[in-house]
Amino acid sequence: MAHMTPTPVMDASQDRTMILNMGPQHPSTHGVLRLLLEIDGETVVRIMPDLGYLHTGIEKTCEAKFYQQVVPLTDRIDYLCPLTNNLCYVLAVEKLLRLEIPPRAQWLRVMLNELTRINSHLVWLGTHAMDIGAMTVFLYCFREREDVLRLFEMVSGQRMMTSYFRVGGIALEPPIGFLDKVKEFADRFPARVDEYENLLTSNPIWTMRTKGVATITAEDAIALGASGPTLRGSGVDWDLRRDMPYSSYEKFQFKVPVATEGDVFARYMCRVQELRESNSIVKQALDGMPEGPIKADAPKVVLPDREKMKTEMEALIYHFKIITEGFAVPAGEVYQAVESPRGEMGYYVVSDGTAKPYRVHMRSACLANLQALPKMCEGRLIADVVAAIGSIDIVLGEIDR
Amino acid sequence: MPLAPANTQIEPLKDNPALARILSWNPSAVEAVKFDRDELSIYIDRSHIREVCALLRDDSRCPFNYLADVTCVDWYPTEPRFEVIYHLLSIQGKERVRLKVRVDGSSPAVESVVSVWPAANLFEREVFDLFGIRFTGHPYLRRIQMPEDWEGYPLRKDYPVEGYR
C-alpha cells in the first residue's frame, strides 16, 4: 500500500510527462485497484499498479484454523467465484488425505462450478460493458445472475458466500426440485447469451472500443504468467479442465474457446463462448448425474449424517471429535490448480501432520493477469486502460487476500 | 514441529524431464528430491536457482516456460529456516515441477528470477513483503500488500496471528 509512500514511485523528471492517480475508488478499477499512470498528454507511458487495499491476511488466518474451518475463508478470497475457491481448497486437502470422492459429489461439484463460472462471467460482462459505455448489457446480465444466485441460495442457503463443499464431499444433498430448477435455467440461458451478443458482438461502437485495443502476444502472456481467457485470447490453447483434469472433468465434452488476436475483443469472445460451453457442461452434468452418496466413506474426516449422529453412539463420538479437535492430515504438501473463471487458481497446502494447516497459499490468477496490464496499455490512450482492466476481469479480493 | 524432508531416491526419477535436464547440466545443483502424492519437488542449491530456472525454461524437449507461483514456507525454529518455493508448469509437456530453495534465517536472500520470467515480479515482492526474504537483482523490491512503514513480516511463524498490539 504505497499510499504511505512519500515520494512518487515513478520519476516524471522530464517536463513532458505527469503522474495521474487512478483509483482506488475509481469505478472502472473494479474494487480497490490503484494505478499510477505516467502520461504524456492522453498517452500512457508507464503503468504502476499499487495493491494491498483489501489485504486481510487470509493466509495467516488459515494457519490458526482447523482444516474444515478454512472453507468459509476461501469464499472471501474471490467473491465472484466462491465455489471455485471451495473446490480448489478441498481438492488440495483431499489429495493430502488421499480421499476418494463419490461420483455424485464430483458431478455436483462440476455442475456448481460451471454455474459459478456463468455467474462470474455475467458480472464481468455487465461491468466491462458498462465501463465502455454500454449500460443496457449490465441490466440484462444481472437479470440472469440473479437466477444463478437464487440457485445458490436454494442449494447452500447463501447467495454469495456459499461454503458448500466439504473435505470429503459436499455439505448436504441438494433440496428436492433443485436439479429441475437448474435444468430450467440451463434450457433458457443460451437464448439469453444471444441477447448479450446481439447487443455487443457486432455493435460498431463496441468493436471500435475493443478490436485492436490492449493487445498482448502469446509469448508475453506466458512470460507474464497470464492465464485463463487472458491467455486464451492470445491464442494459447490451455485450459486446466481439459489438460490437467480434476474432479472428473475428463468425463465431460466441451470445447475450449481460443482467439488469436490478443486484444480486448478476443478476450470478450473467449468468455462469451465459455458461457455457452459452461452451460453445456451443466446440462451434461444434469443428464448424467449419478446416484449414490455425496460424502466419502471416511468417518474420521467427514461429519456423520445428522440422523446417525442422534441415534448411533459411534457417529456421535466422531462428530464430537471432528468439531472439537479437527482431523489430522498426514504430513506433506500439495499444489492443486483449478481453472477458475479468471485463470489458474492454485492452492498450495502444507501439512505437518496436525489438525491445522501449516501453510495455505493461494496462487491468484488475477495477480498474474494484472502483471500483463502494463504490457497491454503502455503507449495507448487512458480510455483504453479502462477497457483493458475490464478485459482481464480483475477481482481485488483475490489479488490482496 | 519441523517437517523433515522425506528424501526419495534420485535413481527411479531420473526419467523425469526436469530432473534429467538439471542433472545432466550440473548434478551438484540438486540437493535432494522428493516425490510425494504424484508431485515432484527438487531441492536446488541456493546459488544455482536462477540458472536452473533459465535452463528449465529453455529446455527444448519439455520447456517449463510458465512460472505458476512463487511462495515461501517458514520452518521456524529449525535452520535453514525458510523454503522458497517455485511452481513451474510446462504448457507443452503438461507437466508440473516444484523447485525449492532452502534459506537460513539470519539474512535471507535468494537471487531473483525476474530476468527469467517477468511473472516473478509481483510474486517475489509478495514473498519479500510477508516473509522478509530479499531477492537480489529484483527491479523493484518494495512492500506490496502491507503499508510501507509496517514493522515485521506477518507470515513468519514467530509473528502472532493477532499481530503486535
Interface residues (C-beta under 8 A of the other chain):
Chain A: M1 A2 H3 M4 T5 V9 L51 G52 H55 G57 E59 K60 T61 E63 A64 K95 L96 R98 I222 A223 L224 G225 V236 W238 D243 M244 A331 G332 E333 V334 Y335 A337 E344 G346 Y348 V350 D352 G353 T354 Y358 R359 H361 R363 L367 A368 L370 Q371 D400 R401
Chain B: M1 L3 D36 R37 E39 S41 N65 Y66 L67 A68 D69 T71 V73 D74 I85 H87 I91 K94 R96 R98 W117 P118 A119 N121 L122 F123 E126 L130 R142 R143 I144 Q145 M146 P147 E148 D149 P154 L155 Y159 V161
